[in-house]
Amino acid sequence: MKIFTRITPLALAFVTFTTAAQGSIIDITRPGDPIQIVNGANQGDADAGPPPAGEVESHAIDDVGQKYLNFLDLLSGISVTPSANPGNVPVTGLRFYSANDAVERDPASFVLYGSDAGLDGLWTAIASGNLALPDARNAGGNAVVIPPTGNLAASQQTVTFDNTTPYAHYQVIFPTLKNAAVANSMQIAEVEFLVVPEPATATLAGLALLGLGAIARRRR
């Protein structure tokens, strides 16, 4: 009975740690990851040039609220090679953060693709759907911090979907906007590509805890 009493706290720690790891959700992109702009089609307004210098595509994954804007708006987006997915886990969610102005420019729908052939495809469709980003705005620049674990206090929308296939590269495009007839561009503050990490690391840590407990018992 004495041995059982000593093991129980360690076993509980092992189960709790593993469960917490399985329930966590993280973004697999990091600032500086290879990224490529996806240009769409101009709606017919006068603005059809490249993004402003301070609002280029890299701002979609820079972990702060500074936005990415594209004047070639309908079907515009990004292609990216995430660097923070060592377990090669499938993406099963996206989180979109509202930009700092002009609600009508917000994406109203998305399509997500995956590829193992590079940022130019060939692309396989993973998920699609409508969006309803909050009208509340996130401040631009560095005022809003968006870490890999997310910032649920910021203005954002999270979507989840079934996907069992991991890819090396991902592309997300925005076919429609909240009000394309008024908007001169598409804008988004941040896009997070979400995975539920494999519990392998947590399992190993839990086993290590049990091993330390066994060593301590032998020493006693």
C-alpha positions as a Markdown table, in Angstrom:
| # | Residue | x | y | z |
|---|---|---|---|---|
| 1 | Met | 0.0 | 0.0 | 0.0 |
| 2 | Lys | 2.9 | 2.4 | 0.7 |
| 3 | Ile | 4.2 | 1.9 | -2.9 |
| 4 | Phe | 0.7 | 2.6 | -4.3 |
| 5 | Thr | 0.4 | 5.8 | -2.3 |
| 6 | Arg | 3.7 | 7.1 | -3.7 |
| 7 | Ile | 3.0 | 6.2 | -7.3 |
| 8 | Thr | -0.5 | 7.8 | -7.4 |
| 9 | Pro | 0.5 | 11.5 | -7.5 |
| 10 | Leu | 3.0 | 10.8 | -10.3 |
| 11 | Ala | 0.5 | 8.9 | -12.3 |
| 12 | Leu | -2.0 | 11.8 | -12.0 |
| 13 | Ala | 0.6 | 14.3 | -13.1 |
| 14 | Phe | 1.3 | 12.1 | -16.1 |
| 15 | Val | -2.3 | 11.9 | -17.2 |
| 16 | Thr | -3.0 | 15.6 | -16.7 |
| 17 | Phe | 0.1 | 16.7 | -18.6 |
| 18 | Thr | -0.7 | 14.5 | -21.6 |
| 19 | Thr | -4.3 | 15.6 | -21.7 |
| 20 | Ala | -3.3 | 19.3 | -21.6 |
| 21 | Ala | -0.9 | 18.8 | -24.5 |
| 22 | Gln | -3.6 | 17.1 | -26.6 |
| 23 | Gly | -6.0 | 19.9 | -26.0 |
| 24 | Ser | -3.6 | 22.7 | -26.9 |
| 25 | Ile | -3.8 | 24.6 | -30.3 |
| 26 | Ile | -0.9 | 26.4 | -31.8 |
| 27 | Asp | -0.1 | 28.4 | -34.9 |
| 28 | Ile | 2.7 | 26.8 | -37.0 |
| 29 | Thr | 3.9 | 29.9 | -38.8 |
| 30 | Arg | 6.5 | 32.2 | -37.5 |
| 31 | Pro | 7.7 | 35.7 | -38.6 |
| 32 | Gly | 10.1 | 35.3 | -41.5 |
| 33 | Asp | 8.7 | 32.1 | -42.8 |
| 34 | Pro | 8.8 | 31.8 | -46.7 |
| 35 | Ile | 5.6 | 33.6 | -47.9 |
| 36 | Gln | 4.3 | 34.5 | -51.3 |
| 37 | Ile | 1.5 | 37.0 | -52.2 |
| 38 | Val | -1.5 | 35.7 | -54.0 |
| 39 | Asn | -3.0 | 38.4 | -56.2 |
| 40 | Gly | -6.7 | 38.2 | -57.1 |
| 41 | Ala | -8.8 | 40.4 | -59.4 |
| 42 | Asn | -9.6 | 44.1 | -59.1 |
| 43 | Gln | -13.3 | 44.8 | -58.5 |
| 44 | Gly | -13.2 | 47.7 | -61.0 |
| 45 | Asp | -12.1 | 50.5 | -58.8 |
| 46 | Ala | -9.1 | 52.8 | -59.4 |
| 47 | Asp | -6.8 | 51.0 | -57.0 |
| 48 | Ala | -5.0 | 48.0 | -58.6 |
| 49 | Gly | -1.3 | 48.4 | -57.7 |
| 50 | Pro | 0.9 | 46.4 | -55.3 |
| 51 | Pro | 0.3 | 46.6 | -51.5 |
| 52 | Pro | 1.6 | 49.7 | -49.7 |
| 53 | Ala | 5.2 | 49.2 | -48.5 |
| 54 | Gly | 4.1 | 48.9 | -44.8 |
| 55 | Glu | 1.2 | 46.5 | -45.6 |
| 56 | Val | 2.8 | 43.6 | -47.6 |
| 57 | Glu | 2.0 | 39.9 | -47.3 |
| 58 | Ser | 4.6 | 39.1 | -44.6 |
| 59 | His | 2.4 | 41.1 | -42.1 |
| 60 | Ala | -0.1 | 38.2 | -42.3 |
| 61 | Ile | 2.2 | 36.1 | -40.2 |
| 62 | Asp | 4.3 | 38.6 | -38.2 |
| 63 | Asp | 2.6 | 37.9 | -34.8 |
| 64 | Val | 1.3 | 41.5 | -34.4 |
| 65 | Gly | -1.7 | 43.5 | -35.6 |
| 66 | Gln | -0.1 | 45.2 | -38.5 |
| 67 | Lys | -2.1 | 44.3 | -41.6 |
| 68 | Tyr | -1.6 | 42.8 | -45.0 |
| 69 | Leu | -3.6 | 44.7 | -47.8 |
| 70 | Asn | -4.1 | 43.7 | -51.4 |
| 71 | Phe | -5.7 | 46.0 | -54.0 |
| 72 | Leu | -6.2 | 43.0 | -56.3 |
| 73 | Asp | -8.7 | 41.9 | -53.8 |
| 74 | Leu | -11.1 | 39.2 | -54.9 |
| 75 | Leu | -9.4 | 35.8 | -54.6 |
| 76 | Ser | -6.3 | 37.3 | -53.1 |
| 77 | Gly | -4.4 | 35.8 | -50.2 |
| 78 | Ile | -1.1 | 34.2 | -49.2 |
| 79 | Ser | 1.0 | 31.0 | -49.7 |
| 80 | Val | 3.3 | 30.1 | -46.8 |
| 81 | Thr | 5.8 | 27.4 | -45.7 |
| 82 | Pro | 5.3 | 27.1 | -42.0 |
| 83 | Ser | 8.5 | 26.4 | -40.0 |
| 84 | Ala | 7.0 | 25.4 | -36.6 |
| 85 | Asn | 5.4 | 22.0 | -37.3 |
| 86 | Pro | 8.2 | 19.5 | -36.5 |
| 87 | Gly | 5.6 | 16.7 | -35.9 |
| 88 | Asn | 4.2 | 17.3 | -39.4 |
| 89 | Val | 0.7 | 17.5 | -37.9 |
| 90 | Pro | -2.3 | 18.3 | -40.2 |
| 91 | Val | -3.7 | 21.8 | -40.1 |
| 92 | Thr | -7.3 | 21.6 | -38.7 |
| 93 | Gly | -8.1 | 25.2 | -38.0 |
| 94 | Leu | -7.5 | 28.8 | -39.1 |
| 95 | Arg | -7.7 | 32.0 | -37.0 |
| 96 | Phe | -8.3 | 35.3 | -38.8 |
| 97 | Tyr | -7.7 | 38.7 | -37.1 |
| 98 | Ser | -9.5 | 41.9 | -38.2 |
| 99 | Ala | -7.4 | 44.7 | -39.5 |
| 100 | Asn | -7.4 | 48.3 | -38.2 |
| 101 | Asp | -9.8 | 50.0 | -40.5 |
| 102 | Ala | -12.5 | 49.8 | -43.3 |
| 103 | Val | -14.8 | 46.9 | -42.2 |
| 104 | Glu | -15.9 | 46.5 | -45.8 |
| 105 | Arg | -12.5 | 45.2 | -46.8 |
| 106 | Asp | -12.7 | 42.2 | -44.4 |
| 107 | Pro | -12.7 | 38.7 | -46.1 |
| 108 | Ala | -16.2 | 37.2 | -46.2 |
| 109 | Ser | -15.1 | 33.7 | -47.2 |
| 110 | Phe | -11.9 | 31.6 | -47.4 |
| 111 | Val | -10.5 | 28.5 | -49.2 |
| 112 | Leu | -7.5 | 26.6 | -47.7 |
| 113 | Tyr | -5.2 | 24.5 | -49.9 |
| 114 | Gly | -2.2 | 22.3 | -49.2 |
| 115 | Ser | 0.8 | 21.3 | -51.2 |
| 116 | Asp | 4.1 | 19.4 | -51.0 |
| 117 | Ala | 5.4 | 20.8 | -54.3 |
| 118 | Gly | 6.4 | 24.3 | -53.2 |
| 119 | Leu | 4.7 | 27.7 | -52.9 |
| 120 | Asp | 3.6 | 27.6 | -56.5 |
| 121 | Gly | 1.5 | 24.4 | -56.0 |
| 122 | Leu | 0.1 | 21.9 | -57.2 |
| 123 | Trp | -2.6 | 22.7 | -54.6 |
| 124 | Thr | -5.1 | 20.4 | -53.0 |
| 125 | Ala | -8.3 | 21.9 | -51.4 |
| 126 | Ile | -8.6 | 21.2 | -47.7 |
| 127 | Ala | -11.4 | 23.4 | -46.4 |
| 128 | Ser | -13.6 | 26.4 | -47.3 |
| 129 | Gly | -16.4 | 28.4 | -45.9 |
| 130 | Asn | -18.0 | 31.8 | -45.1 |
| 131 | Leu | -16.5 | 34.2 | -42.6 |
| 132 | Ala | -18.0 | 36.8 | -40.3 |
| 133 | Leu | -15.1 | 38.7 | -38.8 |
| 134 | Pro | -16.0 | 41.0 | -35.9 |
| 135 | Asp | -16.6 | 44.7 | -36.8 |
| 136 | Ala | -14.4 | 45.6 | -33.9 |
| 137 | Arg | -11.0 | 46.6 | -35.1 |
| 138 | Asn | -7.5 | 45.6 | -34.0 |
| 139 | Ala | -4.9 | 48.3 | -33.7 |
| 140 | Gly | -2.2 | 48.3 | -36.4 |
| 141 | Gly | 1.5 | 48.4 | -35.9 |
| 142 | Asn | 2.8 | 46.5 | -32.9 |
| 143 | Ala | 0.0 | 47.5 | -30.6 |
| 144 | Val | -1.7 | 44.0 | -30.7 |
| 145 | Val | 0.5 | 41.0 | -30.0 |
| 146 | Ile | -0.6 | 37.7 | -31.5 |
| 147 | Pro | 1.7 | 34.9 | -30.2 |
| 148 | Pro | 1.6 | 31.3 | -31.6 |
| 149 | Thr | -0.8 | 30.4 | -28.9 |
| 150 | Gly | -3.2 | 33.0 | -30.1 |
| 151 | Asn | -4.8 | 36.2 | -28.7 |
| 152 | Leu | -8.4 | 35.4 | -28.0 |
| 153 | Ala | -8.9 | 38.9 | -26.5 |
| 154 | Ala | -8.3 | 40.5 | -29.9 |
| 155 | Ser | -10.9 | 40.8 | -32.6 |
| 156 | Gln | -10.7 | 37.5 | -34.4 |
| 157 | Gln | -12.6 | 34.5 | -35.8 |
| 158 | Thr | -11.5 | 30.9 | -35.5 |
| 159 | Val | -12.7 | 28.2 | -37.9 |
| 160 | Thr | -12.0 | 24.4 | -37.5 |
| 161 | Phe | -12.4 | 21.6 | -39.9 |
| 162 | Asp | -11.5 | 17.9 | -40.4 |
| 163 | Asn | -8.2 | 17.2 | -42.1 |
| 164 | Thr | -6.0 | 14.2 | -41.8 |
| 165 | Thr | -3.3 | 15.1 | -44.4 |
| 166 | Pro | -0.3 | 17.2 | -43.4 |
| 167 | Tyr | 1.3 | 19.4 | -46.1 |
| 168 | Ala | 4.6 | 21.3 | -46.3 |
| 169 | His | 3.0 | 24.4 | -47.8 |
| 170 | Tyr | -0.4 | 26.1 | -47.4 |
| 171 | Gln | -2.3 | 28.7 | -49.3 |
| 172 | Val | -5.4 | 30.6 | -48.1 |
| 173 | Ile | -7.4 | 32.8 | -50.4 |
| 174 | Phe | -10.4 | 35.1 | -49.9 |
| 175 | Pro | -12.9 | 34.8 | -52.7 |
| 176 | Thr | -15.3 | 37.5 | -51.3 |
| 177 | Leu | -15.3 | 40.5 | -49.1 |
| 178 | Lys | -17.9 | 42.0 | -46.7 |
| 179 | Asn | -18.7 | 44.7 | -49.2 |
| 180 | Ala | -16.7 | 44.4 | -52.4 |
| 181 | Ala | -18.7 | 47.1 | -54.1 |
| 182 | Val | -17.4 | 49.7 | -51.7 |
| 183 | Ala | -14.0 | 48.2 | -50.7 |
| 184 | Asn | -10.9 | 49.0 | -52.8 |
| 185 | Ser | -8.9 | 46.1 | -51.3 |
| 186 | Met | -8.8 | 43.0 | -49.1 |
| 187 | Gln | -7.2 | 43.4 | -45.7 |
| 188 | Ile | -6.3 | 41.0 | -42.8 |
| 189 | Ala | -4.2 | 41.7 | -39.7 |
| 190 | Glu | -3.1 | 38.1 | -39.2 |
| 191 | Val | -3.7 | 34.5 | -40.3 |
| 192 | Glu | -2.9 | 31.6 | -38.0 |
| 193 | Phe | -2.6 | 28.1 | -39.3 |
| 194 | Leu | -3.7 | 25.9 | -36.4 |
| 195 | Val | -2.7 | 22.4 | -35.3 |
| 196 | Val | -3.2 | 20.3 | -32.3 |
| 197 | Pro | 0.3 | 19.1 | -31.4 |
| 198 | Glu | 1.1 | 15.4 | -31.1 |
| 199 | Pro | 1.2 | 14.4 | -27.4 |
| 200 | Ala | 4.5 | 12.6 | -27.9 |
| 201 | Thr | 6.6 | 15.2 | -26.2 |
| 202 | Ala | 4.2 | 15.3 | -23.2 |
| 203 | Thr | 4.1 | 11.5 | -23.0 |
| 204 | Leu | 7.9 | 11.3 | -22.9 |
| 205 | Ala | 8.0 | 14.0 | -20.2 |
| 206 | Gly | 5.3 | 12.0 | -18.2 |
| 207 | Leu | 7.3 | 8.8 | -18.5 |
| 208 | Ala | 10.4 | 10.7 | -17.3 |
| 209 | Leu | 8.4 | 11.8 | -14.2 |
| 210 | Leu | 7.4 | 8.2 | -13.5 |
| 211 | Gly | 11.0 | 7.1 | -13.9 |
| 212 | Leu | 12.2 | 9.7 | -11.5 |
| 213 | Gly | 9.6 | 8.5 | -9.0 |
| 214 | Ala | 10.8 | 4.9 | -9.4 |
| 215 | Ile | 14.4 | 6.0 | -8.8 |
| 216 | Ala | 13.5 | 7.9 | -5.7 |
| 217 | Arg | 11.6 | 4.8 | -4.3 |
| 218 | Arg | 14.6 | 2.6 | -4.9 |
| 219 | Arg | 16.9 | 5.1 | -3.1 |
| 220 | Arg | 14.6 | 5.1 | -0.1 |
